[in-house]
């Protein structure tokens, strides 16, 4: 549950979104956990006003630790060779749950 991507994808059920602040270029959105069983107390997202792309995610965990992810050099609609994304089932430890998000 400490994966910021998980929080963003499930924000509507697990988190309460609030516009925390804004600058001329960005929105700062705070997602506060609604679930006491989640390891993350809140997530701050810096979102570009023009593109709506997330530029930064700051996850504040319930143990007061912080995880920061900065995103840059977005490339949209890139044509990538499918061979770049190869999932090797042999590399997954036995007993691991694999979730296919395709």
N, C-alpha and C positions, 0 to 999 in steps of 0.2 A: 504493500500500500504506500510505500515511500517513493514511488515513481511519479514525478510530476505529470508525465503524459497521461497516466491513469486518472489523475485528478481532473485534468482538463477534459478528457473524454467523458467523464461521469459527473461533470460539474452540476448538472441540473438536478440530480438526485442526492448527491453527497455533500454539495457545497453551496453556500449562499453567496452569490456574486454581488459585489458593491463597487461602484466607481469610486475609487479611493482618492484619486487626484488626476490632474492632467496638465500637460505642457502644450506648447504650440504644436509639437510634433507627435506626442504620445499620450495614450491613456494608461493609467495605472489601475488595474482591476484587482481587487482583493477577493479571493475565494476562501471563505471561512468554513471549516468543517462542520457539518451537521451531525456527524457520527462520532460518538465518543470512542469507538473502536478503531478509528483510523490513526495511523502514526503521524499524520501531518495535521497541525493545528490550523495553518492557513497557507495559501499560495498567493504570491504577488506576481502578476503578469504585466510586463511592459509591452503594450501593443501599439504598433505604428498606426497613426490616424489615417494615413493615405492608403496603405496596403492591407491593414488589419492583420498583419503578420506579427506573431509573438517575437519580440526581440530579446526578452530576458524573462526568466522564471526564477523566483526566489521562494523556496519551500522552507517554511519554519516548522520544524518537527516538535512533537509534544515534549521531547527531552531538551528543548531549547537549542538544539543544533540547527544549522542552516545549510541548505544545499542550493547552490547557484548554478544556473545553466544560462549561458549567453549564446544566442543564435545570430549568425551573420552569413552573408554571402548566399542568400536564398537564390535558388535557381528554379523557376517554375516551368513546368511543361518540358523538362529536359527529356530528350530521347536517349534512354540508357539501354545498353545491351542487357537482355535478360540473364545472361551468364554472370553478371555482376552480383546477382542475388541468388546464391545457391545455398539451400538448406541441406546440410548433411546430417541425416538422422543418426548416423553412426557416432557423431560427436556429442549427442545428448546423453547425459548420464541416465542409467536405468532408473525408472521410477519417477522421472521428471515429467510434469504435465506440460504438454506443448499446446499452445493456443494459436490456431491459424487465423490471422486477422485479414486474410485476403477478401 
